[in-house]
């Protein structure tokens, strides 16, 4: 007598189509062969991802049907560790968005890549200027202005006196958005 299987552990073997993947199951009775099945990804509204081929899933048989599986949980090799109650959006390519316990949001692009705010096109965006870069440029501008003199028109003659020295120019940064110079 065959016992119906309502929950199965499956190995992902590739993507069958959008939101579906091919997987390989383990036999339940020892005489049942390993089967190749198709499972539909059950995901939360507003979040879409595609599992890597080396992951494992827990699939539930809808109405007990072996051909109507929905993957409800996943185990992926290399999953990063985070602190208790933190949330991390990540990929195996190195991108990370970490929602930390203290309320901070930390964004890491993949190695050698960009964070694009507001658009997916770097050509229609401007680079973000860090406070340290801006203050360095302002210091250079002050030095140049303090040394700048005008010559009087006509034959070579005396130059105008230098202007009153400009002290320092500085800028303040955003109170809650920070960027690190690459």
C-alpha positions in Angstrom: 0.0 0.0 0.0 1.4 3.4 -1.0 1.3 6.2 1.6 0.5 9.6 0.2 3.3 12.2 0.6 2.1 15.7 1.4 5.5 17.3 2.1 8.7 16.5 0.2 12.3 17.7 0.3 13.6 18.4 -3.2 16.9 19.4 -4.9 16.6 22.1 -7.4 17.9 21.0 -10.8 17.2 24.1 -13.0 14.5 26.6 -14.0 11.7 25.1 -16.0 9.9 28.4 -16.7 9.1 31.7 -14.9 8.2 30.8 -11.3 8.7 27.1 -11.9 11.8 24.9 -11.5 12.7 21.4 -12.1 13.6 19.4 -9.1 14.6 15.9 -8.0 12.9 14.2 -5.1 13.9 11.5 -2.7 12.0 8.2 -2.6 9.6 7.7 0.3 9.4 3.9 0.4 12.8 2.3 -0.4 11.5 0.7 -3.6 10.2 4.1 -5.0 12.5 5.6 -7.6 13.9 9.1 -7.4 11.6 11.3 -9.4 11.9 14.4 -11.4 9.2 16.9 -10.7 8.2 20.4 -11.4 7.5 22.7 -8.5 5.9 26.2 -8.5 7.5 28.8 -6.3 5.1 30.2 -3.7 6.3 33.7 -2.9 5.2 36.7 -0.9 3.5 39.7 -2.7 6.0 42.3 -3.8 9.0 40.0 -3.7 10.3 37.9 -6.6 13.4 35.8 -6.7 14.8 32.9 -8.6 16.5 30.2 -6.7 20.0 28.9 -7.6 20.3 25.4 -9.1 22.2 24.2 -6.0 19.4 24.9 -3.5 17.0 22.6 -1.7 13.3 23.2 -1.3 10.5 22.0 0.9 7.4 21.4 -1.3 3.8 20.9 -0.2 1.5 18.7 -2.4 -1.6 20.8 -2.9 -4.6 18.5 -2.3 -2.1 15.6 -2.0 -1.4 15.7 -5.7 2.2 14.8 -6.6 2.0 16.8 -9.8 0.7 19.9 -8.0 3.7 20.9 -5.8 4.4 24.3 -4.3 7.8 25.2 -2.8 7.2 26.9 0.5 10.7 27.0 2.0 14.3 27.0 0.7 17.8 26.1 1.9 20.6 27.7 -0.1 24.3 27.0 0.3 26.4 30.0 1.3 23.5 31.9 3.0 25.0 34.8 5.0 24.7 34.9 8.7 22.9 37.9 10.3 22.0 39.0 13.8 18.7 37.9 15.5 15.7 39.9 14.1 17.7 41.5 11.2 16.6 41.2 7.6 18.9 40.7 4.6 18.2 40.7 0.9 21.2 39.1 -0.8 22.5 37.3 -3.9 25.4 35.0 -4.5 26.9 37.8 -6.7 27.7 39.9 -3.6 24.8 42.5 -3.5 23.4 43.1 0.0 20.6 45.2 1.5 20.7 44.8 5.3 18.0 46.1 7.6 19.9 46.3 10.9 18.5 46.0 14.4 19.5 49.6 15.2 17.3 50.9 12.3 20.1 51.5 9.9 19.8 50.4 6.2 23.1 49.2 4.7 23.4 48.8 0.9 26.4 47.0 -0.7 26.7 46.7 -4.5 28.4 43.7 -6.0 32.2 44.0 -6.3 33.1 46.7 -8.9 29.4 47.6 -9.4 27.2 50.6 -8.6 24.3 51.6 -6.3 21.7 53.3 -8.6 19.2 55.4 -6.7 16.0 56.3 -8.5 16.9 54.8 -11.9 18.4 51.7 -13.4 20.4 53.8 -15.9 23.7 55.3 -14.8 23.8 57.6 -17.8 20.6 59.4 -16.6 21.9 59.7 -13.0 24.6 61.9 -11.4 27.2 60.4 -9.1 26.8 61.1 -5.4 29.4 63.5 -3.9 30.7 62.6 -0.5 31.2 65.3 2.1 35.0 64.7 2.3 35.3 65.1 -1.5 33.2 68.3 -1.4 35.2 69.9 1.4 38.5 69.0 -0.3 37.4 70.8 -3.4 36.2 73.8 -1.4 39.6 74.0 0.3 41.4 74.0 -3.1 39.0 76.7 -4.2 39.8 78.9 -1.2 43.6 78.5 -1.8 43.2 79.5 -5.4 41.0 82.5 -4.6 43.4 83.7 -1.8 46.3 83.7 -4.2 44.5 85.2 -7.2 45.3 88.8 -8.2 44.4 90.9 -11.3 46.9 92.8 -13.3 45.9 96.4 -14.3 45.2 97.0 -17.9 47.8 98.6 -20.2 51.5 98.5 -19.9 52.9 96.1 -17.4 52.3 97.7 -14.1 51.3 96.9 -10.6 48.7 94.3 -9.8 45.6 94.9 -7.8 46.0 94.0 -4.2 44.8 90.6 -3.2 41.3 90.4 -1.8 40.7 89.8 1.8 41.6 86.2 2.5 38.8 83.8 2.4 38.7 81.8 5.6 37.3 78.3 5.0 34.4 77.1 3.0 32.7 74.0 4.1 29.6 71.9 3.7 27.5 69.7 5.9 26.3 66.3 4.8 23.0 64.7 5.0 21.9 63.9 8.5 20.9 60.3 7.7 22.4 59.2 4.3 26.1 58.3 4.1 28.3 57.0 1.3 31.8 55.7 1.4 34.2 56.7 -1.3 35.2 53.6 -3.3 
